[in-house]
Amino acid sequence: MHRKISAIALLVALSSVGAQDQESNWAIGPHLIFSFPQSEFANVSKTGEGLGGKVTYRLPFARALSLRSDLVYLSYAERKDDIFYMDYYTVAQTRNESFQLTLGLQASERIGSFTPYLAWMNGLYNYRSVVSFQDSYYYGYGYADTKESQTKWGWNANAGLLWDIGIGPHIDLNFRYQTIWGTMKNKVENTSERHPKDLSVTLGVVFFLNRE
């Protein structure tokens, strides 16, 4: 809960800072993220939340196009499972985390106070599983902790809307569908997901840095 409060406080504080208008080439945007795993990925990860940031650079020769880079951290809700591990049954509590760095191209067009945009991005997705064994039914083994990390290439498609509310920064609402290439394996749970997918919603603010 304190993480949510801190993140919201950060966005509120940033929204009070002055910024240049949307004719600027450079823009940055912190945001909150809510992720909803799909298909097989939903079997091992529940709804996630996290923080992210993006940077865009509007191309001088094509004003509707911008280069965009996103950096994201997600932490998925914990789940408990009865599993057979190292010759005994135990209760495993699993929390999945994700670190994402993507690059791509964004197309946008301002219409009054609103700027709809579309973006296609590719990059690196790191998934990390933290598994805690709560108790054991047989041999009296104590608490143990296992961590596993995998990094894969992936892509995402974005549709969003900027809203100029007249105080400088713009409100940014973004919907994202993403997947990674290859198979993610969880050795502890002896499971795998082919091309994990999720949908996410991000809400943040965008600041335009330097006026032309």
N, C-alpha and C positions, 0 to 999 in steps of 0.2 A: 504493500500500500504506500509506503514512504517513497518508493521509486516513482509511482504514478504521480504523487503530489509534487515531487521535485521536478518531474518532467513538465507538468502543467504549469508550475510556477515559472519555469524557464521560458516557456512559450509566451506566457503573459508578460514577463519582463521584457522579452525581445520585441514584442509587439508595440511597446511604448517608445522604441527607438526610432528616430527619423530615418528615412531612406529616400533614395532618388526614385524617379518615376520609371515606367516600364520601357522608356527609350534607351535605357542603359544596356551595355553589352553584357555585363556580368551580373549574376544573381546567385544568392545562396538561400537555402531554406531548411531549417530544422523541422522535424515532424515526429508525431507519435504514430505507431503502426499497430494494427490489429490484424492477425493472420489466421486464416481458416484452412487447415490442411484438407486435401481432397483425396479421393479414391484410397489406394493402399496406404498412402502416407498418413491418412486419418486413423489408421489402425494402431500406429505407434506414437503419434503426436496429437495432442489436443490443441485447442485454440491458443495462439501465441500473442504476445505483445512485446513491444520494444521501442527503440529510438532509432532515428535515422537522420541523414542530412543529404542534401543534393546541391550540386553546383552546376549552373548552366552558363554557356557563352553563346550569345546570339551572333550568328555569322553576318559580317558586314555586307557580303555580296548576296545574301538571301535572308531577308529580315524575318521571314516566317520560320526559319530553321535555326535550331540551337544544338550545340554539342552539350551533352548532359552526363554527369557522373553521380552515382548514388552510393552511399555507404550506410549499411543497415546492420543492426544487432537485434535479434529476436530471441525470446525465451518462451518456450512452449510450456503449457500447463503440465504438472506432474501427473503421472498415472501409476497405479499399483497393480502388479500381476503376480500370480502364483506361478513360479517357473521351476524347472528342473535344471540345476546348475552344479557342476562338479560333484555328481553322484548324490545330491540331496535336494529336497524341495525347500524353497525359501520364498519369502515375499520380497519382490524387487520394486523399488520406487525409481522410476525413470523420468529424467527431465532432459529434453532435447533443446539445444541452442543452435543458433545459426548466425554466421557472420557473412555478409554479402558485399561484394564490390563489383559494380557493373558500370559499363560505359555504353553510350549510344547516341541516337539522334532524336530530337524532339521537334515536332511541328506545332505551331500555335498561331492563332489569329485573334486579335483583340476585337471585341464587339461591345461597345459601350464600357460598362464597368466590369465586364466579364471577359476572360480569355480562356477559351477551351483549348486543350492540347492533347496530342497523341505522342507516345514515345515507344521506341523499340530498343531494347538494351540487352547486352551480353556481358558475361563476366564470370567471376569466381564465386562459388558457394561453398562455404565450409560448414559442415554439420557436426556437432559434438554431442555425444550422449554421456550423461552423468548418471550412473546407476548405483543406487544405495541398497544394500541388502539389509532389510529391517530386522529379521529374525530367521532362525532356522528350525525346521521341524525335526531334524534328526541329530546330527552329531554335536550339537552345541557350539557350532562355529560362531564367532563374534561378528561384530559389524564390519563390513568391508565396503570399499568404494572403487568403482571401475569407471575409467574415462576412455572414450574412443572418439577419434576425430578423422573425418574424411573431407577432402576438398575435390570438387568437381566443377566442370564448366556448365553454365546454364544460361537461360535467357528469360526475359520478361517483357510483357506488353502492357502499356499503361494508357489510361484515359483519365484526364483530369480537368479541373476548372480552377482558375485563379479569379478571385473576387477583390476588386479594389474598393475598400471601404472608406477611403479618403483620409487615412492617417499615415500613409507611407507604405508600410508593409502590406502585402496582399494575402488574404486567406487562401490556402491551398488545399483542395480536396482531390485525392488521387485514388483510383482503383487499379489494382495490379493483378495480373495472372502470370504465374511463373512456374517453370519446371527446370529440372537439371537433367543433363545427359548421363546415362549410365544407371547402374544399380547401386543403391545405398544399402549396406549390410550392417546389421546389429548382431555382433557375435554373441553378446551376452544373452539376448532373447532368441537367438537363432532365427532371425527374420530378415527379410530383404524387401525393398520396394523398388520397382522398376520405374524409372523416370518420376521421382516424387514431384507432386504438384501442390500448389496452394493458391488461394485467393487472399488478397490483403487490401485493407483500406487504410490510407494514411491521411492524417489531418495535421496541418502545420501552417507556417507563414513563410513568405518569400520576400527577401530584401533585394532591391536593385541597387548596385554599388556605385557605379560611376556614370555620370551623365555625359552624353556625347556633346 
